[in-house]
Amino acid sequence: MDATSSNLPWPDDPQVLKRLLLEQQAHIADLEQQRLTWQQKQIELELEKLRLEHRLAVLLKRYYGPRSEKVDLGQLLLEFAQHLEARPLPAEDLPPENSSPEAPRRLRRGRRNLAAFDHLPTLRQVHDLPDPEKPCPCCGQERVKIGEETTWQVEYVPGHFQRIEHVQIKYACRQCEQEARPPQITLAEKPLQPIDKGLPGPGLLAYVVTAKFADYMPLYRLENIFARNGFEISRATLCLWAADVADLIEPLYRRMVERVLQSHVIATDDTVLPMLAAEKCRQARLWIYLGDDDQPYNVFDFTASRSRDGPAKFLGDYSGVLLADAYGGYDGICLEKAITQAGCWAHARRKFVDCQSLLTQVTGPALKLIGQLFQIEEQAKKLSGAERLALRQRESVPLLDELRQGLVTWQGQLLPKHPVAGAIGYILNQWGPLTAHTRDGAVAIHNNLAEQQMKRIALNRKNSLFVGNERGGRTAAILSSITSTCRRHDIDPQRYLTQLLTNLPATPLSQLDHWLPDAWLRQQVALDASPQ
């Protein structure tokens, strides 16, 4: 029996006692090591539980929560920082009251004045009394008109299809025919059509493209709508029409790509566009490239994967500024092509918003500083590039220095796998791109404009599910570029595409720039302003 656990007297031999003491110390050290091991496992389990709760909260918010990322810092402090209840809340931590004259006004409720729609065609309907009711019921004399009451109503007249019969008059020379000369036959020419010898006219093609790529309507629904209006056509044919329009417009699309690559700043993003494959849909990608204000075009590019080869091929010899998220493929591209990489503070802020309730003593101050950066950008919107840069150097740089110092301090206090540590690491790893706007006044603080264009692809993807092949992806890229650029300039895509498809077949390449959406819009404004 072990002497340490028995009631027997300790042995008198010093060597034995020394051996027992060493065994006891080794046993204590082993127990301490086990305690530390179990303590580490407990910390890891708690951290894993926290990460799972964080992921669950993010998913629940994505599906059921509000989309807005606005954070009420005052409420955040009141709800979670219980140890601060005894202290007065600093005025700068409270959200500002919406009392400025430039604050958004509350929308008026109630019935709209339908007579204000002056741009709609008006059909006047006069309702008169029948002749037997015009005499006065009292004296029998004919009553006279003393005025009228007017009410307005808006009616919808469904669209309709019509056939256009093109008749080309053919001429021949009778004299040459009588004298046995070669026949001199001439056929009157008709305007070039978008699809040579094709059934659809420019307006019908424009409607199909607008419905599919501007209103996100899948072709099977369009097939049903057409059938209800007396025009039965298969969705396969509609798909071929869209591809034919993309072939016709491709030179204009290529010109838009060239103009975008002349931009000083290009904003980009990408999203999944499923493509049919042998066993299951392949995760192809659709990329957006937004030109700056001097080259105001939104251009999409289709690739079969998310490989960096796609953006590398598209950018070519571009050497300006690329505003994007933290996709790793951009790092090598920007390094190889000497492109200045700019980051998105909306992505960085979203990391803290997703875990704002986990560690409020960190997320609260971080979100407050990031929010102040966005407030400065609100002031900078109306300034020129040089003035905007001066404002950022004066006000944003000190805030960024304070934020970086805090992030480094907080990072040293957290375990590497903590969700908040992940948010901190994202910003510190992207610090160079995230501060690019403080070195160039033309760079935006966020990439939201590019992300907004991904919503149109997501809506189309939700309704149409996938594209059939790479040709379908190319068609989607070209036609989405046209409709998205129309949206950017507030252009009616139906009107623009109808005129474009009517005139483009006979337009030489030297005059292609006249049909770019912004150039077309300037021409329309000039025509509308000119006296009739």
MIKESE-226932 format. One record per residue (C-alpha): residue number from 1; x, y, z. Coordinates in nm, 2 decimals, padded with zeros to 4 digits, m for minus. Example, Ala and Ser with C-alpha at 12.3 -4.5 7.8 and 13.67 -1.06 7.14 Angstrom:
BEGIN
seq, px, py, pz
1, 01.23, m00.45, 00.78
2, 01.37, m00.11, 00.71
//
This chain:
BEGIN
seq, px, py, pz
1, 00.00, 00.00, 00.00
2, 00.12, 00.35, m00.08
3, 00.25, 00.52, 00.23
4, 00.08, 00.85, 00.13
5, m00.26, 00.69, 00.15
6, m00.22, 00.46, 00.46
7, m00.22, 00.53, 00.83
8, 00.11, 00.35, 00.87
9, 00.39, 00.57, 01.02
10, 00.63, 00.72, 00.77
11, 00.95, 00.53, 00.71
12, 01.26, 00.65, 00.87
13, 01.48, 00.59, 00.57
14, 01.55, 00.93, 00.41
15, 01.60, 00.77, 00.06
16, 01.25, 00.62, 00.08
17, 01.10, 00.95, 00.20
18, 01.27, 01.13, m00.08
19, 01.14, 00.88, m00.33
20, 00.79, 00.91, m00.19
21, 00.81, 01.29, m00.21
22, 00.92, 01.29, m00.57
23, 00.64, 01.05, m00.66
24, 00.39, 01.28, m00.49
25, 00.52, 01.59, m00.67
26, 00.50, 01.40, m01.00
27, 00.15, 01.30, m00.92
28, 00.05, 01.66, m00.84
29, 00.22, 01.78, m01.16
30, 00.02, 01.52, m01.36
31, m00.30, 01.63, m01.20
32, m00.22, 02.00, m01.27
33, m00.15, 01.91, m01.63
34, m00.48, 01.73, m01.66
35, m00.66, 02.03, m01.50
36, m00.50, 02.26, m01.75
37, m00.59, 02.03, m02.04
38, m00.96, 02.01, m01.93
39, m00.96, 02.38, m01.87
40, m00.83, 02.44, m02.22
41, m01.09, 02.20, m02.36
42, m01.36, 02.38, m02.17
43, m01.25, 02.72, m02.32
44, m01.24, 02.57, m02.67
45, m01.59, 02.43, m02.62
46, m01.72, 02.76, m02.49
47, m01.56, 02.94, m02.78
48, m01.70, 02.69, m03.03
49, m02.05, 02.73, m02.87
50, m02.00, 03.11, m02.91
51, m01.90, 03.07, m03.27
52, m02.20, 02.85, m03.35
53, m02.44, 03.09, m03.17
54, m02.29, 03.37, m03.37
55, m02.33, 03.19, m03.70
56, m02.69, 03.10, m03.61
57, m02.77, 03.46, m03.52
58, m02.62, 03.58, m03.86
59, m02.83, 03.32, m04.05
60, m03.15, 03.41, m03.86
61, m03.09, 03.78, m03.93
62, m03.02, 03.71, m04.29
63, m03.35, 03.53, m04.33
64, m03.58, 03.70, m04.08
65, m03.41, 04.01, m03.96
66, m03.39, 04.37, m04.10
67, m03.15, 04.42, m04.39
68, m03.03, 04.76, m04.26
69, m02.69, 04.77, m04.08
70, m02.77, 05.08, m03.88
71, m02.67, 05.05, m03.52
72, m02.82, 05.24, m03.23
73, m02.51, 05.29, m03.02
74, m02.71, 05.45, m02.74
75, m02.94, 05.15, m02.71
76, m02.65, 04.91, m02.74
77, m02.48, 05.07, m02.44
78, m02.80, 05.08, m02.23
79, m02.89, 04.72, m02.31
80, m02.56, 04.54, m02.28
81, m02.32, 04.75, m02.07
82, m02.48, 04.69, m01.74
83, m02.17, 04.81, m01.55
84, m02.21, 05.16, m01.70
85, m02.56, 05.21, m01.56
86, m02.42, 05.42, m01.27
87, m02.24, 05.65, m01.50
88, m02.39, 05.93, m01.71
89, m02.40, 05.84, m02.08
90, m02.17, 06.08, m02.29
91, m02.35, 06.30, m02.53
92, m02.14, 06.19, m02.82
93, m02.24, 05.83, m02.77
94, m02.61, 05.91, m02.82
95, m02.76, 05.90, m03.17
96, m02.81, 06.25, m03.31
97, m03.17, 06.37, m03.33
98, m03.32, 06.40, m03.67
99, m03.37, 06.77, m03.65
100, m03.16, 06.90, m03.94
101, m03.33, 07.07, m04.23
102, m03.17, 06.82, m04.47
103, m03.32, 06.52, m04.28
104, m03.55, 06.30, m04.49
105, m03.91, 06.42, m04.47
106, m04.18, 06.18, m04.37
107, m04.37, 06.05, m04.67
108, m04.72, 06.20, m04.70
109, m05.00, 05.95, m04.67
110, m05.33, 05.97, m04.85
111, m05.46, 05.97, m05.20
112, m05.24, 06.11, m05.47
113, m05.36, 06.37, m05.72
114, m05.42, 06.16, m06.03
115, m05.46, 06.47, m06.24
116, m05.09, 06.53, m06.19
117, m04.99, 06.26, m06.43
118, m04.97, 06.50, m06.72
119, m04.74, 06.28, m06.93
120, m05.01, 06.01, m06.97
121, m05.24, 06.03, m07.27
122, m05.59, 06.17, m07.18
123, m05.92, 06.04, m07.31
124, m06.20, 06.28, m07.23
125, m06.54, 06.13, m07.17
126, m06.84, 06.37, m07.13
127, m07.14, 06.24, m06.94
128, m07.45, 06.44, m07.02
129, m07.81, 06.41, m06.90
130, m08.05, 06.22, m07.13
131, m08.28, 06.46, m07.32
132, m08.59, 06.35, m07.12
133, m08.42, 06.45, m06.80
134, m08.31, 06.80, m06.91
135, m08.65, 06.98, m06.85
136, m08.71, 07.11, m06.50
137, m08.93, 06.88, m06.30
138, m09.09, 07.18, m06.13
139, m09.19, 07.42, m06.42
140, m09.10, 07.21, m06.73
141, m08.86, 07.47, m06.88
142, m08.54, 07.35, m07.04
143, m08.25, 07.37, m06.79
144, m07.93, 07.55, m06.89
145, m07.57, 07.43, m06.84
146, m07.40, 07.61, m06.55
147, m07.08, 07.42, m06.51
148, m06.92, 07.08, m06.48
149, m06.75, 06.85, m06.23
150, m06.43, 06.67, m06.32
151, m06.29, 06.36, m06.17
152, m05.98, 06.16, m06.28
153, m05.93, 05.79, m06.32
154, m05.63, 05.59, m06.45
155, m05.70, 05.29, m06.67
156, m05.48, 05.02, m06.80
157, m05.51, 04.92, m07.17
158, m05.33, 04.58, m07.22
159, m05.06, 04.57, m07.49
160, m05.13, 04.40, m07.81
161, m04.95, 04.24, m08.10
162, m04.98, 04.34, m08.46
163, m04.84, 04.20, m08.78
164, m04.64, 04.43, m09.02
165, m04.66, 04.33, m09.38
166, m04.34, 04.45, m09.56
167, m04.42, 04.48, m09.93
168, m04.12, 04.55, m10.16
169, m04.21, 04.68, m10.50
170, m04.02, 04.51, m10.78
171, m03.95, 04.70, m11.11
172, m03.84, 04.57, m11.44
173, m03.76, 04.73, m11.78
174, m04.00, 04.61, m12.05
175, m03.79, 04.76, m12.33
176, m03.49, 04.56, m12.24
177, m03.70, 04.25, m12.21
178, m03.84, 04.30, m12.56
179, m03.50, 04.36, m12.71
180, m03.36, 04.04, m12.54
181, m03.12, 04.24, m12.32
182, m03.02, 04.13, m11.97
183, m03.32, 04.19, m11.74
184, m03.30, 04.51, m11.54
185, m03.50, 04.42, m11.23
186, m03.48, 04.63, m10.92
187, m03.64, 04.56, m10.58
188, m03.71, 04.84, m10.34
189, m03.51, 04.80, m10.02
190, m03.66, 04.77, m09.68
191, m03.49, 04.88, m09.36
192, m03.23, 04.63, m09.22
193, m03.39, 04.42, m08.94
194, m03.23, 04.32, m08.61
195, m03.27, 03.95, m08.71
196, m03.23, 03.90, m09.08
197, m03.55, 03.73, m09.22
198, m03.66, 03.69, m08.86
199, m04.01, 03.72, m08.73
200, m03.97, 03.97, m08.44
201, m03.96, 04.34, m08.48
202, m03.73, 04.58, m08.28
203, m04.01, 04.66, m08.04
204, m04.09, 04.30, m07.96
205, m03.72, 04.21, m07.91
206, m03.68, 04.52, m07.69
207, m03.98, 04.40, m07.48
208, m03.84, 04.05, m07.44
209, m03.49, 04.18, m07.33
210, m03.65, 04.44, m07.09
211, m03.88, 04.19, m06.93
212, m03.60, 03.93, m06.89
213, m03.31, 04.14, m06.78
214, m03.46, 04.46, m06.64
215, m03.78, 04.32, m06.48
216, m03.63, 03.98, m06.40
217, m03.92, 03.79, m06.56
218, m03.84, 03.43, m06.66
219, m03.92, 03.33, m07.02
220, m04.18, 03.07, m06.93
221, m04.39, 03.34, m06.77
222, m04.34, 03.56, m07.07
223, m04.45, 03.27, m07.29
224, m04.77, 03.25, m07.09
225, m04.83, 03.62, m07.11
226, m04.78, 03.62, m07.49
227, m05.02, 03.33, m07.53
228, m05.30, 03.51, m07.33
229, m05.26, 03.80, m07.58
230, m05.30, 03.57, m07.88
231, m04.93, 03.52, m07.97
232, m04.81, 03.17, m07.90
233, m04.44, 03.14, m07.91
234, m04.21, 02.89, m07.72
235, m03.96, 03.00, m07.46
236, m03.69, 02.83, m07.66
237, m03.75, 03.07, m07.94
238, m03.76, 03.36, m07.70
239, m03.42, 03.24, m07.57
240, m03.28, 03.24, m07.92
241, m03.41, 03.59, m07.98
242, m03.23, 03.71, m07.67
243, m02.90, 03.55, m07.79
244, m02.95, 03.71, m08.14
245, m02.99, 04.05, m07.97
246, m02.68, 04.00, m07.77
247, m02.49, 03.91, m08.10
248, m02.61, 04.24, m08.25
249, m02.53, 04.45, m07.95
250, m02.19, 04.29, m07.88
251, m01.99, 04.56, m08.06
252, m02.16, 04.82, m07.85
253, m02.09, 04.61, m07.54
254, m01.72, 04.58, m07.64
255, m01.70, 04.96, m07.67
256, m01.85, 05.00, m07.32
257, m01.58, 04.76, m07.19
258, m01.31, 04.97, m07.35
259, m01.45, 05.29, m07.20
260, m01.48, 05.13, m06.85
261, m01.11, 05.03, m06.87
262, m01.03, 05.40, m06.92
263, m01.17, 05.48, m06.57
264, m00.95, 05.60, m06.29
265, m01.15, 05.39, m06.04
266, m01.33, 05.07, m06.13
267, m01.56, 04.91, m05.87
268, m01.61, 04.53, m05.90
269, m01.80, 04.25, m05.74
270, m01.92, 03.90, m05.83
271, m02.19, 03.65, m05.76
272, m02.29, 03.30, m05.85
273, m02.48, 03.23, m06.18
274, m02.56, 02.86, m06.19
275, m02.50, 02.69, m06.52
276, m02.63, 02.35, m06.63
277, m02.38, 02.07, m06.63
278, m02.39, 01.69, m06.67
279, m02.47, 01.59, m06.31
280, m02.55, 01.92, m06.13
281, m02.54, 02.29, m06.19
282, m02.19, 02.44, m06.21
283, m02.12, 02.74, m06.00
284, m02.03, 02.99, m06.27
285, m01.98, 03.35, m06.19
286, m02.10, 03.69, m06.32
287, m01.87, 03.99, m06.25
288, m01.97, 04.35, m06.25
289, m01.72, 04.63, m06.34
290, m01.85, 04.99, m06.27
291, m01.68, 05.28, m06.45
292, m01.64, 05.61, m06.28
293, m01.83, 05.93, m06.35
294, m01.62, 06.00, m06.66
295, m01.70, 05.65, m06.80
296, m02.05, 05.59, m06.67
297, m02.11, 05.23, m06.77
298, m02.19, 04.91, m06.59
299, m02.03, 04.61, m06.76
300, m02.09, 04.25, m06.67
301, m01.85, 03.96, m06.75
302, m01.93, 03.59, m06.74
303, m01.68, 03.32, m06.63
304, m01.72, 02.95, m06.58
305, m01.56, 02.97, m06.24
306, m01.43, 03.21, m05.97
307, m01.07, 03.17, m06.08
308, m00.86, 03.49, m06.08
309, m00.81, 03.43, m06.45
310, m01.15, 03.59, m06.52
311, m01.08, 03.93, m06.38
312, m00.72, 03.92, m06.48
313, m00.82, 03.87, m06.85
314, m01.09, 04.14, m06.83
315, m00.87, 04.40, m06.67
316, m00.59, 04.34, m06.93
317, m00.34, 04.63, m06.91
318, m00.55, 04.84, m06.67
319, m00.34, 05.02, m06.41
320, m00.58, 05.24, m06.22
321, m00.76, 05.18, m05.89
322, m00.97, 04.87, m05.83
323, m01.24, 04.90, m05.56
324, m01.34, 04.56, m05.44
325, m01.40, 04.33, m05.14
326, m01.12, 04.11, m04.98
327, m01.13, 03.84, m05.25
328, m00.78, 03.69, m05.24
329, m00.75, 03.67, m05.62
330, m00.73, 04.05, m05.65
331, m00.41, 04.06, m05.45
332, m00.20, 03.89, m05.71
333, m00.38, 04.07, m06.00
334, m00.31, 04.41, m05.85
335, 00.05, 04.32, m05.77
336, 00.12, 04.20, m06.12
337, m00.06, 04.49, m06.30
338, 00.05, 04.77, m06.07
339, m00.32, 04.83, m05.98
340, m00.40, 05.03, m05.66
341, m00.63, 04.82, m05.45
342, m00.90, 04.99, m05.25
343, m01.11, 04.82, m04.99
344, m01.48, 04.84, m04.88
345, m01.56, 04.98, m04.53
346, m01.92, 04.84, m04.57
347, m01.78, 04.49, m04.56
348, m01.56, 04.58, m04.26
349, m01.85, 04.73, m04.08
350, m02.07, 04.43, m04.15
351, m01.82, 04.20, m03.97
352, m01.88, 04.40, m03.65
353, m02.25, 04.44, m03.70
354, m02.29, 04.06, m03.72
355, m02.12, 04.01, m03.38
356, m02.21, 04.34, m03.21
357, m02.38, 04.17, m02.92
358, m02.10, 03.93, m02.83
359, m01.85, 04.18, m02.69
360, m02.00, 04.53, m02.67
361, m01.70, 04.69, m02.50
362, m01.52, 04.62, m02.83
363, m01.79, 04.63, m03.10
364, m01.95, 04.95, m02.96
365, m01.65, 05.18, m02.99
366, m01.54, 05.02, m03.32
367, m01.88, 05.07, m03.48
368, m01.89, 05.43, m03.34
369, m01.56, 05.51, m03.51
370, m01.66, 05.35, m03.84
371, m01.99, 05.53, m03.83
372, m01.80, 05.86, m03.79
373, m01.60, 05.78, m04.10
374, m01.93, 05.74, m04.30
375, m02.06, 06.06, m04.16
376, m01.75, 06.24, m04.30
377, m01.83, 06.09, m04.64
378, m02.18, 06.24, m04.62
379, m02.01, 06.58, m04.60
380, m01.77, 06.49, m04.88
381, m02.03, 06.40, m05.14
382, m02.08, 06.75, m05.26
383, m01.70, 06.84, m05.27
384, m01.46, 06.81, m05.56
385, m01.19, 06.54, m05.55
386, m00.92, 06.77, m05.41
387, m01.16, 06.91, m05.14
388, m01.27, 06.56, m05.05
389, m00.92, 06.44, m05.01
390, m00.83, 06.74, m04.79
391, m01.14, 06.67, m04.57
392, m01.04, 06.31, m04.53
393, m00.68, 06.39, m04.44
394, m00.81, 06.64, m04.18
395, m01.08, 06.44, m04.02
396, m01.08, 06.07, m04.13
397, m00.71, 06.00, m04.08
398, m00.71, 06.08, m03.70
399, m01.02, 05.85, m03.66
400, m00.84, 05.57, m03.85
401, m00.54, 05.61, m03.63
402, m00.75, 05.58, m03.32
403, m00.94, 05.28, m03.46
404, m00.62, 05.10, m03.56
405, m00.47, 05.15, m03.22
406, m00.79, 05.01, m03.05
407, m00.80, 04.71, m03.29
408, m00.44, 04.62, m03.21
409, m00.51, 04.64, m02.84
410, m00.84, 04.44, m02.86
411, m00.68, 04.18, m03.08
412, m00.42, 04.10, m02.81
413, m00.69, 04.05, m02.55
414, m00.90, 03.79, m02.75
415, m00.85, 03.43, m02.85
416, m00.78, 03.40, m03.23
417, m01.10, 03.20, m03.30
418, m01.33, 03.45, m03.13
419, m01.58, 03.60, m03.38
420, m01.48, 03.95, m03.28
421, m01.12, 03.87, m03.33
422, m01.21, 03.76, m03.68
423, m01.37, 04.10, m03.75
424, m01.07, 04.28, m03.61
425, m00.83, 04.06, m03.82
426, m01.03, 04.14, m04.14
427, m00.97, 04.51, m04.10
428, m00.61, 04.49, m03.99
429, m00.53, 04.25, m04.28
430, m00.70, 04.49, m04.53
431, m00.57, 04.81, m04.37
432, m00.38, 04.93, m04.68
433, m00.68, 04.89, m04.92
434, m00.92, 05.02, m04.66
435, m00.73, 05.35, m04.62
436, m00.68, 05.40, m05.00
437, m00.96, 05.67, m04.99
438, m00.74, 05.88, m04.77
439, m00.48, 05.90, m05.04
440, m00.71, 05.95, m05.34
441, m01.01, 06.17, m05.33
442, m01.18, 05.98, m05.62
443, m01.19, 05.65, m05.43
444, m01.52, 05.58, m05.25
445, m01.52, 05.45, m04.89
446, m01.74, 05.15, m04.98
447, m01.83, 04.93, m05.28
448, m02.20, 04.94, m05.23
449, m02.28, 05.06, m05.59
450, m02.12, 04.74, m05.73
451, m02.30, 04.53, m05.47
452, m02.63, 04.68, m05.56
453, m02.59, 04.56, m05.92
454, m02.55, 04.21, m05.79
455, m02.91, 04.22, m05.66
456, m03.04, 04.23, m06.02
457, m02.85, 03.91, m06.09
458, m02.98, 03.75, m05.77
459, m03.34, 03.83, m05.86
460, m03.30, 03.69, m06.21
461, m03.13, 03.39, m06.06
462, m03.41, 03.33, m05.82
463, m03.67, 03.35, m06.10
464, m03.48, 03.17, m06.38
465, m03.26, 02.94, m06.16
466, m02.97, 02.90, m06.41
467, m02.83, 02.95, m06.76
468, m02.81, 02.66, m07.00
469, m02.45, 02.70, m07.12
470, m02.16, 02.95, m07.16
471, m02.34, 03.11, m07.45
472, m02.63, 03.18, m07.22
473, m02.40, 03.33, m06.97
474, m02.25, 03.55, m07.23
475, m02.60, 03.66, m07.34
476, m02.68, 03.74, m06.98
477, m02.36, 03.95, m06.93
478, m02.42, 04.16, m07.25
479, m02.79, 04.23, m07.20
480, m02.75, 04.29, m06.82
481, m02.48, 04.54, m06.90
482, m02.72, 04.74, m07.13
483, m03.02, 04.73, m06.89
484, m02.80, 04.80, m06.59
485, m02.64, 05.11, m06.76
486, m02.99, 05.22, m06.85
487, m03.09, 05.20, m06.49
488, m02.78, 05.40, m06.39
489, m02.89, 05.69, m06.62
490, m03.26, 05.66, m06.55
491, m03.34, 05.55, m06.91
492, m03.64, 05.36, m07.02
493, m03.48, 05.04, m07.15
494, m03.78, 04.96, m07.37
495, m03.76, 05.29, m07.55
496, m03.38, 05.28, m07.58
497, m03.36, 04.93, m07.70
498, m03.63, 04.98, m07.96
499, m03.44, 05.27, m08.11
500, m03.11, 05.09, m08.08
501, m03.23, 04.77, m08.25
502, m03.40, 04.97, m08.53
503, m03.09, 05.17, m08.61
504, m02.79, 04.96, m08.51
505, m02.79, 04.72, m08.81
506, m02.72, 05.01, m09.04
507, m02.49, 05.20, m08.81
508, m02.11, 05.20, m08.90
509, m01.86, 05.12, m08.63
510, m01.73, 05.48, m08.65
511, m02.07, 05.61, m08.52
512, m02.11, 05.35, m08.25
513, m02.04, 05.59, m07.97
514, m02.35, 05.79, m08.06
515, m02.56, 05.49, m07.94
516, m02.39, 05.45, m07.60
517, m02.67, 05.50, m07.34
518, m02.54, 05.83, m07.19
519, m02.48, 05.97, m07.54
520, m02.83, 05.86, m07.65
521, m02.98, 06.03, m07.34
522, m02.81, 06.36, m07.42
523, m02.95, 06.35, m07.77
524, m03.30, 06.28, m07.64
525, m03.27, 06.56, m07.39
526, m03.16, 06.80, m07.67
527, m03.45, 06.69, m07.89
528, m03.70, 06.73, m07.61
529, m03.57, 07.08, m07.54
530, m03.56, 07.20, m07.90
531, m03.87, 07.39, m08.03
532, m04.10, 07.18, m08.24
//
